[in-house]
C-alpha cells in the first residue's frame, strides 16, 4: 500500500508543464461546494500511533462533504473542507474530519488536488461505547467536469469526484467516488 501511495504522490508531482502553465481565464474568486460520495475504508492489521487495534477493520461508507475553494491565480486553487461519513456495512460506525486542499485546474473546469487534514473514526466492532480514534489524513484526487468530458459548456456546477485517502502513517486506504456541486 505504501508503494501505491508513493507512486501516486510522485505521479501527481510530475504534472505536465502545460497543465500548470495554462491560463483558465478565471479571476480570483471564492467557490463553495457540497457533495456526496461512497466508498470503503480498509485499515491495516498493524497498530499505528492512532492506537487502532491490529485487527484489519474495514467498512463501506457514505460521506457528505462541504467546503470552499479559492482561485488564487491562474490554475492554482486552495481550499478547506469538512466531511462526515456513516458506515453502511462492516466495522466502521462513523468518521468525521477537516482538511486543507491545494489543486490545479486541468482542462476547462476539472481539477487535480491533494489534501491534508485530521480525521476521527469510531468502530461498530468495538461496541456501542467505544472510544474515537484520530489522526492525520493525506489524500489526492480529481474532480472531472462534464465540460471536459465532451460537453460544449466552458464550465459546469457538477463534478464527478474520485479520491483516495490514508490515515496516520499510511495504515489505511480509503478510495471514494461521488458527485460534487459547486456554487
N, C-alpha and C positions, 0 to 999 in steps of 0.2 A: 504494500500500500504506500509506503514511503517513497518508493521509486516512481510510482504512478503520479503522486502529488508533486514530486520534484520535477518530473518531466513536464507536467502541466505548467508549473511555475516558469520553467525555462522557456517553454513554447510561448507563453504569454509575454515574456520579457523580450522576445525576438520578433515582435510585431513588425510587419513590413513598414519601411520608412514612408511609403505612400499613404498608409492609413494615418500615421502620426502627423504627416505634413498636410493632409487635406484641409481645405477651407470649407466648413459646413455652412458658412453664411449666417450662422446663428449669433445673436448678440448675447451678452451676459444676462442670464435670467434664472429665476427660481422655478423648479418644476416638481410639484408634489405628485406622489403616486401611491396607489394601493394595489394589492394583488392577492391572489390565492394560488397555492401550489400544493403538490402532493409528492411524496417520495418515501424513502426509507432512511433509517439511521442505524448503522451497524457499528458496534463497539468491539474493539479487540478483547481478547481474553487475557490481557496483561493490565495490571494496575498502574495508572499514571498518577501524577501529583494531585489530580482531582479526587482520588480515593475511590473511584468507582470499582466495585468488586470485580475480580477477574473471572467473569462468567461468560462474557461474549454476548451481552444484551443486544437485541435488535428489535425494530418495530417499524410498521408503516404509519405514516402520519399525514395529516392535513395541516397546512400552515397559512396564516394570514400575515401579510407584510404591509407596512406603511412607511413612507419615507419622503425625503425631499432631496432632489439633485440641484446643483448649481453649476451652470455652464460657465466655467472660469474664463476660457479664451479658446477660440477655435474649437478643436475637437476634445479638449480636456474638460472633464466633469468630476466634481467632488460631491459627496452627499453623505447623509446619515439615514439609517433605517432601523425600525424596531420590528420584532417578529414574535408571534405566539403560535405554538403548534400543539395539536392534540393527537395522541396516539389512537389509531383506529384498530390496530391489531398488534400483537407482540408484547414486548416487555416495557415499552415506554408509555407513561401516563401523559406527560406534557413537557414542553420545553418553551422557554422564552428568552429573549436576548436583544441586544442592540449592537450595531456595527457601523463603522465608517466605511465609505466606499470611494474608490477612485476609478474612473472609467475613461475610455476613449471612444468617441463616436466613430462608427465604421459605416461606410456607405451613406445613404441619405438620412437614415434615422435610427439605425441599430447601434448597439453599444457592447463593448467588451469591458469587463470590470473585475477588480479584485477587491476584497474586503477583509477587515479585521475587526473583531468585536469580542463580546463576552456573552456567555450563554449559561443558563441554569437548566438542569434536567431533573425530572422526577420519574422513578421507575415503578410501574404497577407490580412488577415481580418482587419488590422488596416489602410489599404490604401497604395498607392504606395510610399509615402514619410515618412512612419512610422519609428520611431527610432528602434535601435537594443537593445535587452535586453541581459544581460550577467550574468554569474555566474559560480560557481564551479560545476563540474560534478564528479560523482562517478560511478563506474561500475564494473562488473565482467563477465567473460565468459569462454568459452572453444574453442580451436581450435583442431579439430579432423583430424588426418592424415589417409589417406587410408591404411597406413602401420599398423595402429591399428584397422582397421575395416575389417580385413580378408585378407588384401593384404600380399604378401610374401616379399615385399621390407622392408629394415630396416628404410627407410625414404622416404618422398615424398615432392616435391616442392609445392604441392597444399594441402590446408587445408580447411575444412568446418568450418566456424566460427559462433558461436552463442553467443550473449551477451545481457545484459540488463544494461542500464544506468539510472541515475536520475540526475536532475539538481536542484541546490540550496539546500534547506532544505527538501529534499525528496518531492518536489512539482510536480514531473512528473515521468513517467515511459516510457522507450524507448527501447523496445525489437527490436533487429536487427539480421538478419542472412544473410550469404553470403559466398563468396569464397575469400581466401587469397592465393597469390602466393609468395613464398619466393625465394630469390636468393642466 
